[in-house]
Amino acid sequence: MPLIRFSGKLPRKNASFTEASNVLVREMDAWVRERALVKPSPYRSRFRQGATLVPQCFWFVRFDASPWGFNPTAPPVSSDLQPDAKKPWRDLELRGQIESEYIWSCALPGDILPFIPLRMKPVVLPLLVGANGKVQLIDSAGASGRGSGHLGDWLKEAESYWAARRTEKSPKHLSQRLDYSKELSAQFPAKGRYVILFTKSATYLTACLIDRELVPEFRVGEQSVRPRGLVVDDTTYWWATDDEDEAFYLLAWLNSPSVDAAIKVDQTMGLYGPRDIHKRPLEFPLAVFDSKAGDHRGLAEAGRRAYKAAAEAASTLPKYKSIASLRSSMRSQPKVAKELELIRRLTGKLVPDVAL
């Protein structure tokens, strides 16, 4: 297909078309993409984006420790303010108590290392889980009506801010914003013990595995708070399975250096290099895991060993480093690096399109 390449340096951010036209050089080329004719992996349709848990100041919280302790069934919390929060939400901080049955656990991209999560974040979600595993979102009146006064007070304040600051195009009710496109309610009933997450946007492809049955408690001083379960944010893609071998098979694929290199040609370029990943790693013809296939079992076992090696190395990583530096440090750990090299070769053998 005909292709026009533009190259040059813009004089300023958000330059006008005229300014850009004066400095950009056009070159005619051709775009050849043999992979466009290749059927993607069946896993492509299985992985989906998480829920848009915004505004984050309403849902992501930190625990407010006290030297006198607190009631773990209704811990004191406040908004976990993010430096990159957007207007008009960056100056909002909610404070109060929340019944622990409404506290969930979530991993954002900045919490994901190769193979394992670095940490989990507490999230307040007004979810009622029914006997069938499905959920219902409640508002402040619904929370107060069922005796969850702390959640009711929290939601009442959040709803007030939402009504005052939402845009005209935003949903009228806060619960509609929380379950936008049904990506939150779609996570229930929670099927599959082993959840595989990979980052939607990053320079390098990174994935981790979370066992729903082993989601850690949140330590707050000498006390702890047990989250209700796991939820996935829209900054990651996820899928879950009860087959542990299949989980490690996918975990290996989504951390493979050869798969990462293969998607680089299609990644969009940001200010600091390649950025958007989305479902590009699943555009290749990776077959569904077959326990009878030796190469599938080999990749799964390499993923399992890498996961264990990463868990062992986590405590030795440098402190107070950026997530990019921590990921690089993890990949360079001797046992992890050894398995990554094997994974690179196995994925290239399994799918020649990513051979490196």
KAMO-V942862 format. One line per field, one symbol per residue. ss: DSSP state (~ for helix, > for strand, _ for the rest). psi: psi as a letter, one per 30 degrees, with the letter a starting at -180 (. if undefined). burial: + if it has 16 or more other C-alpha atoms within 10 Angstrom, else -. A space follows every 50 residues. Layout:
ss = ???
psi = ???
burial = ???
//
This chain:
ss = _>>>>>>_________~~~~~~~_>>>>>>___~~~~_____~~~~_>>_ >____~~~~>>>>__________>>>>>>_______________>>>>>~ ~~>>>>__~~~>__>_>___>>>>__>>>_____>>>__~~~~~~___~~ ~~~~~~~~~~~~~~~________~~~~~_~~~__~~~______>>>>>>_ >_____>>>>>~~~___>>>__>>>____>__>__>>>>>>__~~~~~~~ ~~~___~~~~~~~_____>>__>>_>___~~~___________~~~~~~~ ~~~~~~~~~~~~~~~~______~~~~~~~~~~_~~~~~~~~~~~~~~~~~ _~~~__
psi = kkkkkkllkkflkhlleeeefffkkkkkakjkjefffkklkffefeklla kjilkfffekllkjlkfgaljffilkllkikkfgklkgffgkjkkalkkf fgklkkklefgklkelkellkkkkkikkjlfgfllkklaeeeeefggiee eeeeeeeeeeeeefflleflkekeeeeehkggfeffgkkjkjejkkklke klekkkllkkjefgkllkkjbgllkkleaklklfglkllklfjeeeefee eeeggkeeeeeffeffklkaegakdkebgefgflhklkkjffkefeeeee eeeeeeeeeeeefefflklhlleeeeeeeeffkeeeeeeeeeeeeeeeee jffgk.
burial = -------------------+-------------------++-++--++++ +++++++++++++++--------++++++++-------+--+-++-++++ ++++++++++-+++++++-++++++++-------+-++++-+++---+++ ++++++-++-++---+-------++-++++--+++-++-+--++++++++ ++++++++++++--++-+-+----++++++++++++++++---+++++++ ++++++++++-+++--+------+++++++++++++--+-----++++++ +++++++-+++-++-----------++-+++-+-++++++-+++++++-+ --+++-
//
